[in-house]
Amino acid sequence: MPIAFLRTMITYKALNAGVKIVEQEESYTSKADIMTKDYIPTYGVDDENAQFSGTRIKRGLYRCADGTILNADCHAAANIMRKAVPDIWDRTTDFSFLANPKVYGFHELNPKSIPVKGIAA
C-alpha cells in the first residue's frame, strides 16, 4: 500500500471520527533529551549550533542526561508531540512510561479474528 494512500485513509478516518489532525515536522526529535527539555531545532532552519543532553546508545535505546534509559522510538514520539504542543510535558517529571512499551500483535488487537483483506488469519 503506498504511504500516501495510507496517510490519506488515516486522515479520512480520523476526521470522520472527529479527531483533529496535526502534521508535525520531526527533525532532531530522536536526539533531543525530553527529560532536560532540550531545544528541538528544525533541520536547515535553526540547527547550526544544536546541542543535545542525551544520546541514542544503541538501536532502540536512548540514554537521557541523568542516565535514565528510554525506548528510543517512544522517546522520539514524545518529542514529536512536544514539537507540536511545546508545553505538553511541562507537568511530567517521571518519563519511565517511555522505557518499556507494551507491544501488541495484530491478532491481539483484533481478538475476534475479524477478517481483514490482505492479512492472513
C-alpha positions as CSV (number, residue, x, y, z in Angstrom):
1,M,0.0,0.0,0.0
2,P,1.6,3.3,-1.0
3,I,2.3,5.5,2.0
4,A,0.3,8.4,0.5
5,F,-2.8,6.3,0.4
6,L,-2.3,5.1,3.9
7,R,-1.8,8.7,5.1
8,T,-5.0,9.7,3.3
9,M,-7.0,6.9,4.8
10,I,-5.8,7.6,8.3
11,T,-6.6,11.3,7.9
12,Y,-10.0,10.5,6.5
13,K,-10.9,8.0,9.3
14,A,-9.6,10.4,12.0
15,L,-11.5,13.4,10.6
16,N,-14.6,11.2,10.2
17,A,-14.4,10.3,13.9
18,G,-13.9,13.9,14.9
19,V,-10.1,13.6,15.6
20,K,-8.1,16.7,14.9
21,I,-5.1,16.0,12.6
22,V,-1.8,17.8,13.2
23,E,1.1,17.2,10.8
24,Q,4.5,17.8,12.5
25,E,8.0,18.1,11.1
26,E,10.1,15.7,13.1
27,S,13.8,16.6,12.7
28,Y,16.0,16.0,15.8
29,T,13.2,14.5,17.9
30,S,15.3,11.4,18.4
31,K,18.3,13.4,19.6
32,A,16.8,15.9,22.0
33,D,16.5,14.8,25.6
34,I,12.9,15.0,26.7
35,M,13.8,15.0,30.4
36,T,16.1,18.0,30.2
37,K,13.7,19.6,27.7
38,D,16.5,20.2,25.2
39,Y,15.5,22.7,22.5
40,I,14.4,20.8,19.4
41,P,15.6,22.7,16.3
42,T,14.3,22.3,12.8
43,Y,16.6,20.8,10.2
44,G,18.1,23.5,8.0
45,V,16.5,26.3,9.8
46,D,18.0,26.8,13.3
47,D,20.1,23.7,13.8
48,E,23.7,25.1,13.3
49,N,24.6,25.0,16.9
50,A,22.3,22.3,18.2
51,Q,23.5,20.5,21.3
52,F,21.7,17.6,23.0
53,S,22.0,16.3,26.5
54,G,21.2,12.6,25.9
55,T,22.2,10.1,23.3
56,R,21.0,7.0,21.5
57,I,23.2,4.3,22.9
58,K,22.1,1.5,20.5
59,R,19.2,0.6,18.3
60,G,16.1,1.1,20.2
61,L,17.5,2.7,23.4
62,Y,18.1,6.3,24.4
63,R,20.1,7.4,27.4
64,C,18.9,10.7,29.0
65,A,21.4,13.1,30.6
66,D,20.6,11.7,34.0
67,G,21.3,8.1,32.9
68,T,17.6,7.1,32.5
69,I,17.2,4.6,29.7
70,L,14.1,5.0,27.5
71,N,12.8,3.2,24.4
72,A,14.2,5.3,21.6
73,D,11.0,5.2,19.5
74,C,8.7,6.2,22.4
75,H,11.2,9.0,23.3
76,A,11.2,10.4,19.8
77,A,7.4,10.1,19.6
78,A,7.1,12.1,22.8
79,N,9.4,14.7,21.4
80,I,7.3,14.9,18.2
81,M,4.4,15.7,20.4
82,R,6.5,18.3,22.2
83,K,7.3,20.0,18.9
84,A,3.6,20.2,18.1
85,V,2.5,21.2,21.6
86,P,5.5,22.7,23.4
87,D,4.1,22.6,26.9
88,I,2.6,19.1,26.7
89,W,5.1,17.6,29.1
90,D,5.6,20.5,31.4
91,R,3.9,18.8,34.4
92,T,5.5,15.5,33.8
93,T,8.5,14.6,35.9
94,D,8.6,10.8,35.5
95,F,9.1,9.6,32.0
96,S,9.6,5.9,32.9
97,F,6.4,5.1,31.0
98,L,8.6,5.6,27.9
99,A,11.0,2.9,28.9
100,N,9.2,-0.4,28.2
101,P,6.2,0.0,25.9
102,K,3.7,-2.8,25.6
103,V,3.9,-4.4,22.2
104,Y,0.7,-5.8,20.6
105,G,0.5,-8.0,17.6
106,F,-2.3,-7.6,15.0
107,H,-4.3,-10.6,16.3
108,E,-4.2,-9.2,19.9
109,L,-5.7,-6.0,18.6
110,N,-8.3,-8.0,16.5
111,P,-9.3,-10.7,19.1
112,K,-12.5,-11.7,17.3
113,S,-10.4,-12.6,14.2
114,I,-12.5,-10.3,12.1
115,P,-11.2,-10.9,8.5
116,V,-9.1,-8.2,7.1
117,K,-8.4,-8.1,3.4
118,G,-4.8,-8.9,2.6
119,I,-3.9,-10.2,6.1
120,A,-4.0,-14.0,6.8
121,A,-5.6,-15.1,10.0
